[in-house]
Amino acid sequence: MSFLCPILQTVNSVFWNGPLLLFLLFTHLYFTKKTGFVQRMLPKALRLSVSVPSDSADTSKPAGLGAFASLATTLAATLGTGNIIGLSTAVALGGPGAVFWCWVTGFLGMATSYTECFLSLKFRETRADGSFCGGPMYLLRNQLHRPKTARFYAYLLLASAFCVGCSTQSRAVTETLHTLFDLPEFPVGVCLALVITIALLGGITGIGTLCSFLVPFMGGFFLLSCIILLFLLRNQVLDALKLILSSAFSFSSVTGGLLGSSFLLAARQGIARGLFTNEAGLGSAPVAAANSSGSSKEQALVLMSATFWDTVVMCGITGLVIVCAGLAVPGLFDGYAPGDYTLAAFTLLPFAGDKLLGIAIVLFAVATLLGWCFFGEKAVEFLFGANQITYYRFLYCLMVFFGSQMTMNLVWELSDLFNGLMFVTNVFCIFLLRKNIERPS
């Protein structure tokens, strides 16, 4: 399948280098204005995200996701290896300025995230058993009366579940365990597929419960490690921030890497990786939102906070660690692949930092595999009916194994392509429904 990489690279270079970047930034800016600068509600969103309890314990309600579980499922899907490996690749190829554009994408993307989740909640369907379903495909079919476009989006969501949510994560696990612990990739792929199979036996409620446990644990574990690193590299933090800002707007033609890069390359890498990690505008978060029990405005704010945690906090601190490490130890990244810059930075920890990062990557990947399996299930339910979900789970677990054996370059190129197509389709949908948007209070 190596012949696909050059083709996908050509398509993505046209798709991402200019038109889609401008469209993405315009979308985020437009909905920032439309929602009355909803980012100002971030403190309330953060408060709601930790104060709204899960409804999973309420047996009088149909099986589904509670308010916190929907946030955890969304974060599980977004807090993946994109925060670690994706940011590493972005800095390696786009320079330190990519971190700035990743921040911008996350901050502005909160408005788009609020918008799409609000619309999904407002127009969601209620099943016979009282549970909910929704997302862009339901908006396209029921509100805009475009069934073909709705099915097109659902197929994109399904393809992304197999690629973005499955292959990137399983491949990251096998590469990490092989590099750090010299474990053979084939049996690692088999074991990972078995672990996911067992985890999926609990169904939607089980996924939400497991994600509610994994997300705070893995996020805190990784953040604590980064904070320790930044403390050790505290003398480089100010210089790193200056370099990130100056590189973000540099028009000099540099090859990339820590020394810098051109404005366009930094923006391309930072925005693309930002979109990959937070998924604001892709339409995946609204799928989880529609299955929650919260009110439209409050639950939309809760889901908006996922974009903040994922991109502004997690990606931001990862990028800052990489730039600080490169400044502290010149030549640190020599011999490392673009996706391993974070690993190189973690070697500066005095206590087996590379092994700690390996554990973090595995935890992130497992959570993302579960979160994206849920999104894929919703696509299958829309396209083929709920009775086909068992077959989908079987195929998903098989793809966990096959993805673990694929080359990372192919996986990333496929991810960028599907992300771009999903974004365009979903934004087309929410833009046509923009008159229904209500500002939070």
C-alpha positions as CSV (number, residue, x, y, z in Angstrom):
1,M,0.0,0.0,0.0
2,S,3.1,2.3,-0.1
3,F,2.0,3.6,-3.5
4,L,-0.9,5.4,-1.8
5,C,1.3,7.7,0.3
6,P,2.6,9.8,-2.6
7,I,-1.0,10.2,-4.0
8,L,-2.4,11.1,-0.6
9,Q,0.4,13.6,0.1
10,T,-0.3,15.3,-3.2
11,V,-4.0,15.5,-2.5
12,N,-3.5,16.7,1.1
13,S,-0.9,19.3,0.0
14,V,-3.5,20.9,-2.2
15,F,-6.3,20.4,0.3
16,W,-4.5,21.8,3.3
17,N,-1.9,24.3,2.0
18,G,-4.2,27.3,1.8
19,P,-7.9,26.8,1.0
20,L,-8.8,24.5,3.9
21,L,-6.7,26.4,6.4
22,L,-8.4,29.7,5.5
23,F,-11.8,28.0,5.6
24,L,-11.2,26.5,9.0
25,L,-10.0,29.8,10.5
26,F,-12.9,31.7,8.9
27,T,-15.4,29.1,10.4
28,H,-13.9,29.4,13.9
29,L,-14.0,33.2,13.7
30,Y,-17.5,33.3,12.3
31,F,-19.0,31.1,15.0
32,T,-16.9,33.0,17.6
33,K,-18.9,36.1,16.6
34,K,-22.2,34.3,16.1
35,T,-22.1,32.9,19.6
36,G,-21.1,36.2,21.1
37,F,-17.6,35.2,21.9
38,V,-18.6,32.0,23.7
39,Q,-15.0,31.5,24.9
40,R,-15.8,34.0,27.6
41,M,-18.0,31.3,29.1
42,L,-15.0,29.0,29.6
43,P,-14.9,29.3,33.4
44,K,-18.6,28.3,33.6
45,A,-17.9,25.4,31.1
46,L,-15.1,24.1,33.2
47,R,-17.2,24.3,36.3
48,L,-20.0,22.4,34.7
49,S,-17.6,19.8,33.3
50,V,-16.6,18.8,36.8
51,S,-19.9,19.4,38.6
52,V,-22.4,17.6,36.3
53,P,-22.5,14.0,37.5
54,S,-22.9,11.0,35.3
55,D,-26.3,9.5,35.0
56,S,-25.1,6.0,34.5
57,A,-26.2,5.1,38.1
58,D,-29.8,6.0,37.4
59,T,-31.3,2.7,36.4
60,S,-34.7,4.4,35.7
61,K,-33.2,5.9,32.5
62,P,-32.4,4.1,29.3
63,A,-28.8,3.0,28.7
64,G,-26.7,5.7,27.3
65,L,-24.1,8.3,28.2
66,G,-24.4,10.6,31.2
67,A,-23.4,14.2,31.0
68,F,-19.9,13.7,32.4
69,A,-19.5,10.4,30.5
70,S,-20.2,12.1,27.2
71,L,-17.4,14.6,28.0
72,A,-15.1,11.8,29.0
73,T,-15.9,9.8,25.8
74,T,-15.2,12.9,23.7
75,L,-12.0,13.6,25.5
76,A,-11.0,9.9,25.2
77,A,-11.4,10.2,21.5
78,T,-9.6,13.5,21.2
79,L,-6.9,13.0,23.9
80,G,-5.0,10.5,21.8
81,T,-1.5,10.2,20.4
82,G,-2.2,13.3,18.4
83,N,-1.4,15.2,21.5
84,I,2.0,13.5,21.8
85,I,3.1,12.2,18.4
86,G,1.0,14.6,16.4
87,L,2.4,17.7,18.1
88,S,5.9,16.2,17.8
89,T,5.4,15.8,14.1
90,A,4.0,19.3,13.8
91,V,7.0,20.9,15.5
92,A,9.5,18.8,13.6
93,L,8.0,19.7,10.2
94,G,6.5,23.1,10.9
95,G,8.9,24.5,13.5
96,P,8.0,26.0,16.9
97,G,5.4,28.3,15.2
98,A,3.2,25.3,14.8
99,V,2.6,25.3,18.5
100,F,1.1,28.9,18.3
101,W,-1.2,27.9,15.4
102,C,-2.3,24.8,17.4
103,W,-3.2,27.1,20.3
104,V,-5.1,29.5,17.9
105,T,-7.1,26.5,16.5
106,G,-8.0,25.3,19.9
107,F,-9.1,28.7,21.3
108,L,-11.1,29.7,18.3
109,G,-12.4,26.1,17.8
110,M,-14.3,26.2,21.1
111,A,-16.9,28.4,19.4
112,T,-17.4,25.9,16.6
113,S,-17.5,23.0,19.1
114,Y,-20.2,24.8,21.1
115,T,-22.2,25.5,17.9
116,E,-22.2,21.9,16.5
117,C,-22.9,20.3,19.9
118,F,-25.8,22.8,20.6
119,L,-27.4,22.0,17.3
120,S,-27.0,18.3,17.8
121,L,-28.6,18.5,21.2
122,K,-31.5,20.7,20.0
123,F,-32.5,18.5,17.1
124,R,-31.6,15.1,18.4
125,E,-34.0,12.2,17.9
126,T,-35.7,10.3,20.8
127,R,-35.9,6.5,20.4
128,A,-38.8,4.4,21.6
129,D,-37.0,3.5,24.8
130,G,-36.4,7.2,25.6
131,S,-32.7,7.2,24.7
132,F,-31.3,9.8,22.3
133,C,-29.4,9.8,19.0
134,G,-28.0,12.6,16.9
135,G,-25.1,14.2,15.1
136,P,-24.4,15.8,11.7
137,M,-26.0,12.9,9.8
138,Y,-29.3,13.4,11.6
139,L,-29.2,17.2,11.1
140,L,-28.5,16.7,7.4
141,R,-31.3,14.2,7.0
142,N,-34.0,15.6,9.3
143,Q,-33.5,19.4,9.3
144,L,-31.9,20.0,5.9
145,H,-33.6,17.1,4.1
146,R,-30.4,16.0,2.4
147,P,-30.3,12.2,2.9
148,K,-27.5,11.6,0.5
149,T,-25.2,14.1,2.1
150,A,-26.2,12.6,5.5
151,R,-25.1,9.1,4.4
152,F,-21.9,10.6,2.9
153,Y,-21.0,12.1,6.3
154,A,-21.9,8.9,8.1
155,Y,-19.6,6.9,5.8
156,L,-16.8,9.5,6.4
157,L,-17.4,9.1,10.2
158,L,-17.2,5.3,9.8
159,A,-14.0,5.5,7.8
160,S,-12.5,7.9,10.3
161,A,-13.3,5.5,13.1
162,F,-11.2,2.8,11.3
163,C,-8.5,5.3,10.4
164,V,-8.2,8.3,12.6
165,G,-9.5,6.7,15.8
166,C,-8.2,3.1,15.2
167,S,-5.1,2.8,13.0
168,T,-3.2,5.9,14.3
169,Q,-3.6,4.7,17.9
170,S,-2.9,1.0,17.4
171,R,0.2,1.8,15.3
172,A,1.4,4.3,18.0
173,V,1.1,1.5,20.6
174,T,3.1,-1.1,18.6
175,E,5.8,1.4,17.6
176,T,6.1,2.7,21.2
177,L,6.3,-0.7,22.9
178,H,8.7,-2.0,20.2
179,T,11.0,1.0,20.5
180,L,11.1,1.3,24.3
181,F,10.7,-2.3,25.4
182,D,11.8,-4.2,22.3
183,L,8.5,-6.0,22.1
184,P,7.7,-7.6,18.7
185,E,5.0,-5.7,16.9
186,F,2.9,-8.7,15.8
187,P,2.0,-10.1,19.2
188,V,1.6,-6.5,20.6
189,G,-1.0,-5.9,17.9
190,V,-2.8,-9.2,18.8
191,C,-2.9,-8.4,22.5
192,L,-4.1,-4.8,21.9
193,A,-6.9,-6.1,19.7
194,L,-7.9,-8.6,22.5
195,V,-7.9,-5.9,25.1
196,I,-10.2,-3.7,23.0
197,T,-12.5,-6.6,22.3
198,I,-12.9,-7.3,26.0
199,A,-13.5,-3.6,26.8
200,L,-16.2,-3.3,24.1
201,L,-18.2,-6.1,25.7
202,G,-19.7,-3.6,28.1
203,G,-21.4,-1.7,25.2
204,I,-22.0,2.1,25.1
205,T,-22.5,2.4,28.9
206,G,-19.3,0.4,29.5
207,I,-17.4,2.6,27.1
208,G,-18.6,5.7,28.9
209,T,-17.8,4.3,32.3
210,L,-14.3,3.2,31.3
211,C,-13.5,6.5,29.6
212,S,-14.7,8.4,32.8
213,F,-12.0,6.5,34.7
214,L,-9.2,6.6,32.1
215,V,-9.4,10.2,31.0
216,P,-8.7,12.0,34.4
217,F,-6.0,9.4,35.2
218,M,-4.1,9.5,32.0
219,G,-4.5,13.3,31.5
220,G,-3.2,14.0,35.1
221,F,-0.4,11.5,34.6
222,F,0.9,13.1,31.4
223,L,0.4,16.7,32.6
224,L,2.3,16.0,35.8
225,S,5.2,14.6,33.9
226,C,5.2,17.7,31.6
227,I,5.1,20.1,34.5
228,I,8.1,18.4,36.1
229,L,10.0,18.7,32.8
230,L,9.1,22.4,32.5
231,F,10.3,23.0,36.0
232,L,13.6,21.4,35.2
233,L,13.8,23.5,32.0
234,R,12.4,26.6,33.6
235,N,15.3,28.8,32.3
236,Q,14.3,28.0,28.7
237,V,10.5,28.7,29.1
238,L,10.6,32.4,28.3
239,D,12.9,31.9,25.3
240,A,10.7,29.1,24.1
241,L,7.6,31.2,24.2
242,K,9.4,34.0,22.3
243,L,10.6,31.5,19.6
244,I,7.1,30.1,19.2
245,L,5.6,33.5,18.6
246,S,8.3,34.7,16.3
247,S,8.3,31.5,14.3
248,A,4.6,31.6,13.8
249,F,4.8,34.7,11.6
250,S,8.2,34.1,10.0
251,F,8.1,34.2,6.2
252,S,11.7,33.0,5.8
253,S,12.0,29.7,3.9
254,V,13.6,27.3,6.4
255,T,13.5,23.5,6.1
256,G,11.6,23.1,9.3
257,G,12.5,21.5,12.6
258,L,13.4,23.3,15.8
259,L,15.3,26.1,14.0
260,G,12.1,27.4,12.5
261,S,9.9,27.2,9.4
262,S,8.0,29.3,7.0
263,F,4.6,30.9,8.0
264,L,2.6,28.6,5.7
265,L,4.3,25.4,6.8
266,A,4.0,26.3,10.5
267,A,0.3,27.2,10.0
268,R,-0.4,24.0,8.0
269,Q,1.2,21.7,10.6
270,G,-0.2,23.5,13.6
271,I,-3.8,23.9,12.3
272,A,-3.9,20.4,10.9
273,R,-2.7,18.8,14.0
274,G,-4.9,21.0,16.1
275,L,-7.9,19.9,14.1
276,F,-6.8,16.3,14.4
277,T,-6.6,16.5,18.2
278,N,-9.6,18.6,19.2
279,E,-11.9,17.7,16.3
280,A,-13.7,21.0,16.6
281,G,-15.9,21.2,13.4
282,L,-15.5,17.5,12.5
283,G,-18.9,16.6,14.0
284,S,-17.7,13.8,16.2
285,A,-18.3,15.5,19.5
286,P,-22.0,16.2,18.6
287,V,-22.5,12.5,18.3
288,A,-21.5,12.0,22.0
289,A,-23.4,15.2,23.0
290,A,-26.7,13.9,21.5
291,N,-26.4,10.8,23.6
292,S,-26.1,12.7,26.9
293,S,-28.8,13.8,29.3
294,G,-27.8,17.5,29.7
295,S,-29.7,20.5,28.5
296,S,-28.7,22.0,25.1
297,K,-26.8,25.0,26.3
298,E,-25.1,23.6,29.3
299,Q,-24.1,20.3,27.7
300,A,-22.8,22.2,24.7
301,L,-20.6,24.3,27.1
302,V,-19.4,21.1,28.7
303,L,-18.4,19.6,25.4
304,M,-16.8,22.9,24.4
305,S,-14.4,22.5,27.4
306,A,-13.1,19.3,25.8
307,T,-11.5,21.5,23.0
308,F,-9.8,23.6,25.6
309,W,-8.4,20.7,27.6
310,D,-7.3,18.9,24.5
311,T,-5.6,21.6,22.4
312,V,-5.0,24.6,24.5
313,V,-3.8,22.7,27.6
314,M,-2.5,19.3,26.5
315,C,-1.1,20.2,23.0
316,G,0.1,23.5,24.3
317,I,2.1,22.1,27.1
318,T,3.5,19.3,24.9
319,G,4.7,21.7,22.3
320,L,6.3,23.9,25.0
321,V,8.1,21.0,26.4
322,I,9.5,20.0,23.0
323,V,10.7,23.6,22.2
324,C,12.2,24.0,25.7
325,A,14.1,20.7,25.5
326,G,15.5,21.6,22.1
327,L,16.8,24.9,23.3
328,A,18.3,23.4,26.5
329,V,20.1,20.6,24.7
330,P,21.1,21.5,21.1
331,G,21.2,18.5,18.9
332,L,18.8,16.6,21.2
333,F,16.6,15.6,18.3
334,D,19.3,14.4,16.0
335,G,18.6,10.8,15.0
336,Y,15.0,11.0,16.1
337,A,12.0,10.6,13.7
338,P,9.6,13.5,13.6
339,G,7.1,11.7,15.7
340,D,9.7,11.0,18.5
341,Y,10.6,14.5,19.5
342,T,8.4,14.3,22.6
343,L,10.2,11.0,23.4
344,A,13.5,12.8,23.1
345,A,12.4,15.5,25.4
346,F,11.2,13.0,28.0
347,T,14.7,11.5,28.2
348,L,15.7,14.6,30.1
349,L,13.6,13.4,33.1
350,P,15.8,11.9,35.7
351,F,13.6,8.9,36.3
352,A,13.0,6.7,33.1
353,G,11.2,9.5,31.3
354,D,11.0,7.6,28.0
355,K,9.3,4.6,29.8
356,L,6.8,7.0,31.5
357,L,5.9,8.5,28.1
358,G,5.5,5.0,26.6
359,I,3.0,4.2,29.3
360,A,1.2,7.5,28.7
361,I,1.0,6.8,24.9
362,V,-0.5,3.4,25.5
363,L,-3.1,4.8,27.9
364,F,-4.0,7.6,25.5
365,A,-4.3,5.2,22.6
366,V,-6.5,2.7,24.4
367,A,-8.9,5.5,25.5
368,T,-9.0,6.9,21.9
369,L,-9.7,3.5,20.5
370,L,-12.7,3.2,22.8
371,G,-14.0,6.7,22.2
372,W,-13.8,6.4,18.4
373,C,-15.4,2.9,18.4
374,F,-18.4,4.7,19.9
375,F,-18.5,7.2,17.1
376,G,-18.3,4.4,14.6
377,E,-21.1,2.6,16.2
378,K,-23.4,5.6,15.8
379,A,-22.5,5.8,12.1
380,V,-23.3,2.1,11.6
381,E,-26.6,2.5,13.5
382,F,-27.5,5.4,11.2
383,L,-26.5,3.6,8.0
384,F,-27.4,0.0,8.6
385,G,-29.4,-0.2,11.8
386,A,-28.5,-1.1,15.4
387,N,-28.6,-4.8,14.7
388,Q,-25.3,-4.5,12.7
389,I,-23.3,-3.0,15.6
390,T,-22.0,-6.5,16.6
391,Y,-20.5,-7.0,13.2
392,Y,-19.0,-3.6,13.3
393,R,-17.3,-4.2,16.6
394,F,-15.7,-7.4,15.2
395,L,-14.4,-5.5,12.2
396,Y,-13.2,-2.7,14.4
397,C,-11.2,-5.1,16.6
398,L,-9.7,-6.6,13.5
399,M,-8.7,-3.1,12.3
400,V,-7.0,-2.5,15.6
401,F,-4.6,-5.3,14.7
402,F,-4.2,-4.5,11.0
403,G,-3.7,-0.8,11.9
404,S,-0.9,-1.8,14.3
405,Q,1.1,-3.2,11.4
406,M,0.6,-0.2,9.0
407,T,3.2,2.5,8.3
408,M,2.6,5.7,10.2
409,N,3.0,7.9,7.2
410,L,0.1,6.3,5.4
411,V,-2.0,6.5,8.6
412,W,-1.4,10.2,9.1
413,E,-2.1,11.0,5.4
414,L,-5.4,9.1,5.5
415,S,-6.3,10.9,8.7
416,D,-5.7,14.3,7.2
417,L,-7.8,13.5,4.2
418,F,-10.8,12.2,6.2
419,N,-10.5,15.1,8.7
420,G,-10.7,17.6,5.9
421,L,-13.7,16.0,4.2
422,M,-15.6,15.6,7.5
423,F,-14.9,19.2,8.4
424,V,-16.2,20.6,5.1
425,T,-19.4,18.5,5.2
426,N,-20.2,19.2,8.9
427,V,-19.5,23.0,8.6
428,F,-21.8,23.1,5.5
429,C,-24.5,21.6,7.8
430,I,-24.1,23.9,10.8
431,F,-23.7,27.0,8.6
432,L,-27.1,26.3,7.0
433,L,-28.6,25.9,10.5
434,R,-26.9,29.0,11.9
435,K,-30.2,30.8,12.6
436,N,-31.0,28.2,15.2
437,I,-27.9,28.9,17.3
438,E,-28.6,30.3,20.8
439,R,-26.0,32.1,22.8
440,P,-25.3,30.8,26.3
441,S,-26.1,32.9,29.3
